[in-house]
């Protein structure tokens, strides 16, 4: 429905805006789906190391980019099929690790 699409667009914009505030993480706004493929190369962590760190230290789950093939190394996939409040909370916790 149009309402659902609008809600996901708001969440996509929210997660991309939060990612854009990091100096070591960046992303391109996706046109579809409810995932963001973020570039984490500047953190100097592998995709799996990054995901392990944010899960263990911030309680945030993401999927390592290398799970999608070797060209995905240096990226992680964040899902934004969640509430805006939880997205804010997750990126507040991630922020404490990287900024």
TIVO-2410 file (N, C-alpha, C; in nm, 3 decimals):
# residues 99
REC num residu      c1      c2      c3 atome chaine
REC   1      X   0.084  -0.119   0.000     N      A
REC   1      X   0.000   0.000   0.000    CA      A
REC   1      X   0.088   0.125   0.000     C      A
REC   2      X   0.029   0.236  -0.035     N      A
REC   2      X   0.102   0.364  -0.040    CA      A
REC   2      X   0.154   0.403   0.098     C      A
REC   3      X   0.075   0.375   0.202     N      A
REC   3      X   0.116   0.410   0.338    CA      A
REC   3      X   0.240   0.330   0.380     C      A
REC   4      X   0.241   0.202   0.346     N      A
REC   4      X   0.355   0.117   0.379    CA      A
REC   4      X   0.479   0.163   0.304     C      A
REC   5      X   0.463   0.195   0.177     N      A
REC   5      X   0.576   0.242   0.097    CA      A
REC   5      X   0.632   0.372   0.155     C      A
REC   6      X   0.544   0.460   0.197     N      A
REC   6      X   0.586   0.587   0.257    CA      A
REC   6      X   0.663   0.564   0.387     C      A
REC   7      X   0.615   0.470   0.467     N      A
REC   7      X   0.682   0.438   0.594    CA      A
REC   7      X   0.822   0.384   0.568     C      A
REC   8      X   0.836   0.293   0.473     N      A
REC   8      X   0.969   0.239   0.443    CA      A
REC   8      X   1.061   0.345   0.383     C      A
REC   9      X   1.005   0.437   0.305     N      A
REC   9      X   1.086   0.545   0.250    CA      A
REC   9      X   1.139   0.634   0.363     C      A
REC  10      X   1.056   0.663   0.462     N      A
REC  10      X   1.099   0.742   0.578    CA      A
REC  10      X   1.209   0.669   0.654     C      A
REC  11      X   1.194   0.539   0.674     N      A
REC  11      X   1.295   0.462   0.746    CA      A
REC  11      X   1.425   0.452   0.666     C      A
REC  12      X   1.413   0.438   0.535     N      A
REC  12      X   1.533   0.437   0.450    CA      A
REC  12      X   1.607   0.569   0.464     C      A
REC  13      X   1.534   0.679   0.458     N      A
REC  13      X   1.598   0.810   0.470    CA      A
REC  13      X   1.661   0.827   0.608     C      A
REC  14      X   1.593   0.779   0.711     N      A
REC  14      X   1.645   0.787   0.847    CA      A
REC  14      X   1.777   0.711   0.860     C      A
REC  15      X   1.779   0.585   0.816     N      A
REC  15      X   1.902   0.505   0.833    CA      A
REC  15      X   2.015   0.563   0.748     C      A
REC  16      X   1.986   0.609   0.629     N      A
REC  16      X   2.092   0.668   0.545    CA      A
REC  16      X   2.142   0.799   0.606     C      A
REC  17      X   2.053   0.880   0.662     N      A
REC  17      X   2.095   1.004   0.728    CA      A
REC  17      X   2.185   0.974   0.848     C      A
REC  18      X   2.149   0.871   0.924     N      A
REC  18      X   2.231   0.834   1.040    CA      A
REC  18      X   2.368   0.782   0.995     C      A
REC  19      X   2.372   0.699   0.891     N      A
REC  19      X   2.499   0.647   0.840    CA      A
REC  19      X   2.586   0.761   0.787     C      A
REC  20      X   2.524   0.859   0.720     N      A
REC  20      X   2.599   0.971   0.662    CA      A
REC  20      X   2.671   1.054   0.768     C      A
REC  21      X   2.629   1.046   0.893     N      A
REC  21      X   2.693   1.123   1.000    CA      A
REC  21      X   2.826   1.062   1.045     C      A
REC  22      X   2.851   0.937   1.007     N      A
REC  22      X   2.976   0.871   1.043    CA      A
REC  22      X   3.084   0.907   0.941     C      A
REC  23      X   3.206   0.927   0.989     N      A
REC  23      X   3.316   0.954   0.896    CA      A
REC  23      X   3.369   0.824   0.836     C      A
REC  24      X   3.343   0.711   0.903     N      A
REC  24      X   3.402   0.584   0.859    CA      A
REC  24      X   3.302   0.488   0.795     C      A
REC  25      X   3.175   0.530   0.782     N      A
REC  25      X   3.072   0.445   0.723    CA      A
REC  25      X   2.992   0.530   0.625     C      A
REC  26      X   2.961   0.475   0.509     N      A
REC  26      X   2.884   0.551   0.410    CA      A
REC  26      X   2.791   0.456   0.335     C      A
REC  27      X   2.692   0.513   0.267     N      A
REC  27      X   2.602   0.429   0.186    CA      A
REC  27      X   2.540   0.511   0.074     C      A
REC  28      X   2.488   0.439  -0.022     N      A
REC  28      X   2.408   0.498  -0.130    CA      A
REC  28      X   2.264   0.463  -0.099     C      A
REC  29      X   2.174   0.559  -0.111     N      A
REC  29      X   2.032   0.533  -0.082    CA      A
REC  29      X   1.975   0.435  -0.183     C      A
REC  30      X   1.923   0.323  -0.135     N      A
REC  30      X   1.864   0.225  -0.227    CA      A
REC  30      X   1.730   0.275  -0.281     C      A
REC  31      X   1.694   0.231  -0.398     N      A
REC  31      X   1.565   0.268  -0.457    CA      A
REC  31      X   1.454   0.170  -0.422     C      A
REC  32      X   1.492   0.049  -0.381     N      A
REC  32      X   1.393  -0.052  -0.348    CA      A
REC  32      X   1.440  -0.135  -0.230     C      A
REC  33      X   1.361  -0.230  -0.191     N      A
REC  33      X   1.391  -0.322  -0.080    CA      A
REC  33      X   1.393  -0.248   0.053     C      A
REC  34      X   1.431  -0.317   0.157     N      A
REC  34      X   1.439  -0.254   0.289    CA      A
REC  34      X   1.573  -0.284   0.354     C      A
REC  35      X   1.678  -0.274   0.271     N      A
REC  35      X   1.815  -0.294   0.315    CA      A
REC  35      X   1.902  -0.181   0.264     C      A
REC  36      X   2.007  -0.150   0.341     N      A
REC  36      X   2.110  -0.056   0.298    CA      A
REC  36      X   2.241  -0.133   0.298     C      A
REC  37      X   2.316  -0.121   0.190     N      A
REC  37      X   2.447  -0.185   0.179    CA      A
REC  37      X   2.549  -0.076   0.209     C      A
REC  38      X   2.605  -0.076   0.329     N      A
REC  38      X   2.693   0.031   0.375    CA      A
REC  38      X   2.840  -0.006   0.357     C      A
REC  39      X   2.918   0.092   0.315     N      A
REC  39      X   3.062   0.075   0.298    CA      A
REC  39      X   3.129   0.102   0.432     C      A
REC  40      X   3.202   0.003   0.484     N      A
REC  40      X   3.268   0.015   0.615    CA      A
REC  40      X   3.420   0.005   0.601     C      A
REC  41      X   3.473   0.018   0.479     N      A
REC  41      X   3.617   0.001   0.457    CA      A
REC  41      X   3.702   0.094   0.543     C      A
REC  42      X   3.656   0.217   0.567     N      A
REC  42      X   3.734   0.313   0.646    CA      A
REC  42      X   3.747   0.272   0.792     C      A
REC  43      X   3.667   0.177   0.838     N      A
REC  43      X   3.681   0.130   0.976    CA      A
REC  43      X   3.804   0.040   0.990     C      A
REC  44      X   3.856  -0.007   0.876     N      A
REC  44      X   3.969  -0.099   0.870    CA      A
REC  44      X   3.937  -0.235   0.934     C      A
REC  45      X   3.809  -0.267   0.940     N      A
REC  45      X   3.764  -0.398   0.987    CA      A
REC  45      X   3.710  -0.475   0.867     C      A
REC  46      X   3.720  -0.607   0.873     N      A
REC  46      X   3.654  -0.687   0.770    CA      A
REC  46      X   3.504  -0.679   0.794     C      A
REC  47      X   3.428  -0.720   0.697     N      A
REC  47      X   3.282  -0.720   0.711    CA      A
REC  47      X   3.238  -0.803   0.831     C      A
REC  48      X   3.299  -0.920   0.846     N      A
REC  48      X   3.262  -1.007   0.958    CA      A
REC  48      X   3.307  -0.949   1.092     C      A
REC  49      X   3.426  -0.890   1.096     N      A
REC  49      X   3.473  -0.828   1.221    CA      A
REC  49      X   3.381  -0.713   1.263     C      A
REC  50      X   3.340  -0.632   1.165     N      A
REC  50      X   3.250  -0.520   1.193    CA      A
REC  50      X   3.118  -0.571   1.250     C      A
REC  51      X   3.060  -0.671   1.184     N      A
REC  51      X   2.931  -0.725   1.229    CA      A
REC  51      X   2.942  -0.790   1.367     C      A
REC  52      X   3.051  -0.862   1.392     N      A
REC  52      X   3.072  -0.921   1.525    CA      A
REC  52      X   3.083  -0.812   1.631     C      A
REC  53      X   3.158  -0.704   1.600     N      A
REC  53      X   3.177  -0.595   1.695    CA      A
REC  53      X   3.045  -0.528   1.731     C      A
REC  54      X   2.967  -0.491   1.629     N      A
REC  54      X   2.843  -0.419   1.661    CA      A
REC  54      X   2.740  -0.510   1.728     C      A
REC  55      X   2.744  -0.640   1.698     N      A
REC  55      X   2.653  -0.732   1.766    CA      A
REC  55      X   2.695  -0.749   1.912     C      A
REC  56      X   2.823  -0.775   1.935     N      A
REC  56      X   2.872  -0.800   2.071    CA      A
REC  56      X   2.871  -0.675   2.158     C      A
REC  57      X   2.906  -0.559   2.100     N      A
REC  57      X   2.924  -0.437   2.180    CA      A
REC  57      X   2.806  -0.341   2.176     C      A
REC  58      X   2.722  -0.351   2.073     N      A
REC  58      X   2.609  -0.257   2.061    CA      A
REC  58      X   2.475  -0.328   2.050     C      A
REC  59      X   2.476  -0.461   2.040     N      A
REC  59      X   2.351  -0.535   2.029    CA      A
REC  59      X   2.277  -0.512   1.898     C      A
REC  60      X   2.353  -0.482   1.792     N      A
REC  60      X   2.294  -0.453   1.661    CA      A
REC  60      X   2.339  -0.561   1.563     C      A
REC  61      X   2.243  -0.622   1.495     N      A
REC  61      X   2.274  -0.725   1.396    CA      A
REC  61      X   2.279  -0.665   1.256     C      A
REC  62      X   2.380  -0.705   1.180     N      A
REC  62      X   2.393  -0.669   1.039    CA      A
REC  62      X   2.452  -0.790   0.969     C      A
REC  63      X   2.441  -0.793   0.838     N      A
REC  63      X   2.491  -0.906   0.761    CA      A
REC  63      X   2.621  -0.867   0.691     C      A
REC  64      X   2.728  -0.943   0.710     N      A
REC  64      X   2.854  -0.913   0.641    CA      A
REC  64      X   2.837  -0.918   0.489     C      A
REC  65      X   2.896  -0.821   0.423     N      A
REC  65      X   2.885  -0.813   0.277    CA      A
REC  65      X   2.947  -0.932   0.206     C      A
REC  66      X   3.051  -0.990   0.265     N      A
REC  66      X   3.115  -1.103   0.197    CA      A
REC  66      X   3.025  -1.226   0.190     C      A
REC  67      X   2.916  -1.227   0.264     N      A
REC  67      X   2.818  -1.336   0.253    CA      A
REC  67      X   2.751  -1.336   0.115     C      A
REC  68      X   2.762  -1.222   0.044     N      A
REC  68      X   2.702  -1.209  -0.089    CA      A
REC  68      X   2.805  -1.228  -0.200     C      A
REC  69      X   2.926  -1.269  -0.162     N      A
REC  69      X   3.033  -1.291  -0.259    CA      A
REC  69      X   3.154  -1.206  -0.222     C      A
REC  70      X   3.268  -1.238  -0.281     N      A
REC  70      X   3.393  -1.172  -0.243    CA      A
REC  70      X   3.389  -1.021  -0.271     C      A
REC  71      X   3.314  -0.977  -0.370     N      A
REC  71      X   3.309  -0.832  -0.399    CA      A
REC  71      X   3.230  -0.756  -0.293     C      A
REC  72      X   3.161  -0.828  -0.204     N      A
REC  72      X   3.088  -0.763  -0.095    CA      A
REC  72      X   3.173  -0.733   0.026     C      A
REC  73      X   3.298  -0.780   0.026     N      A
REC  73      X   3.388  -0.749   0.139    CA      A
REC  73      X   3.405  -0.598   0.149     C      A
REC  74      X   3.403  -0.548   0.272     N      A
REC  74      X   3.412  -0.403   0.294    CA      A
REC  74      X   3.276  -0.338   0.306     C      A
REC  75      X   3.171  -0.419   0.298     N      A
REC  75      X   3.034  -0.369   0.309    CA      A
REC  75      X   2.957  -0.452   0.412     C      A
REC  76      X   2.853  -0.393   0.467     N      A
REC  76      X   2.759  -0.467   0.553    CA      A
REC  76      X   2.618  -0.427   0.513     C      A
REC  77      X   2.526  -0.519   0.535     N      A
REC  77      X   2.386  -0.493   0.500    CA      A
REC  77      X   2.307  -0.470   0.628     C      A
REC  78      X   2.249  -0.351   0.638     N      A
REC  78      X   2.159  -0.317   0.747    CA      A
REC  78      X   2.016  -0.325   0.695     C      A
REC  79      X   1.928  -0.384   0.774     N      A
REC  79      X   1.786  -0.389   0.741    CA      A
REC  79      X   1.715  -0.277   0.815     C      A
REC  80      X   1.626  -0.206   0.745     N      A
REC  80      X   1.551  -0.101   0.812    CA      A
REC  80      X   1.402  -0.134   0.823     C      A
REC  81      X   1.370  -0.264   0.823     N      A
REC  81      X   1.231  -0.309   0.847    CA      A
REC  81      X   1.210  -0.314   0.998     C      A
REC  82      X   1.219  -0.199   1.061     N      A
REC  82      X   1.205  -0.187   1.205    CA      A
REC  82      X   1.151  -0.049   1.235     C      A
REC  83      X   1.119  -0.020   1.358     N      A
REC  83      X   1.063   0.112   1.393    CA      A
REC  83      X   1.172   0.219   1.386     C      A
REC  84      X   1.131   0.341   1.362     N      A
REC  84      X   1.225   0.453   1.361    CA      A
REC  84      X   1.296   0.465   1.495     C      A
REC  85      X   1.224   0.442   1.604     N      A
REC  85      X   1.283   0.450   1.738    CA      A
REC  85      X   1.396   0.349   1.753     C      A
REC  86      X   1.375   0.226   1.706     N      A
REC  86      X   1.479   0.124   1.717    CA      A
REC  86      X   1.598   0.153   1.627     C      A
REC  87      X   1.572   0.210   1.510     N      A
REC  87      X   1.682   0.249   1.420    CA      A
REC  87      X   1.768   0.356   1.487     C      A
REC  88      X   1.702   0.459   1.544     N      A
REC  88      X   1.776   0.563   1.616    CA      A
REC  88      X   1.859   0.503   1.729     C      A
REC  89      X   1.797   0.417   1.807     N      A
REC  89      X   1.864   0.356   1.922    CA      A
REC  89      X   1.985   0.274   1.877     C      A
REC  90      X   1.968   0.196   1.772     N      A
REC  90      X   2.077   0.113   1.721    CA      A
REC  90      X   2.195   0.199   1.676     C      A
REC  91      X   2.167   0.307   1.603     N      A
REC  91      X   2.276   0.390   1.553    CA      A
REC  91      X   2.335   0.480   1.660     C      A
REC  92      X   2.260   0.509   1.766     N      A
REC  92      X   2.320   0.575   1.882    CA      A
REC  92      X   2.427   0.485   1.941     C      A
REC  93      X   2.394   0.356   1.955     N      A
REC  93      X   2.489   0.260   2.013    CA      A
REC  93      X   2.609   0.237   1.921     C      A
REC  94      X   2.585   0.226   1.791     N      A
REC  94      X   2.695   0.211   1.695    CA      A
REC  94      X   2.784   0.335   1.699     C      A
REC  95      X   2.722   0.451   1.711     N      A
REC  95      X   2.798   0.576   1.717    CA      A
REC  95      X   2.898   0.582   1.829     C      A
REC  96      X   2.862   0.525   1.942     N      A
REC  96      X   2.954   0.523   2.057    CA      A
REC  96      X   3.078   0.439   2.028     C      A
REC  97      X   3.069   0.347   1.933     N      A
REC  97      X   3.183   0.263   1.898    CA      A
REC  97      X   3.276   0.329   1.796     C      A
REC  98      X   3.220   0.413   1.707     N      A
REC  98      X   3.298   0.461   1.592    CA      A
REC  98      X   3.324   0.611   1.587     C      A
REC  99      X   3.261   0.688   1.671     N      A
REC  99      X   3.283   0.834   1.663    CA      A
REC  99      X   3.330   0.889   1.796     C      A
***
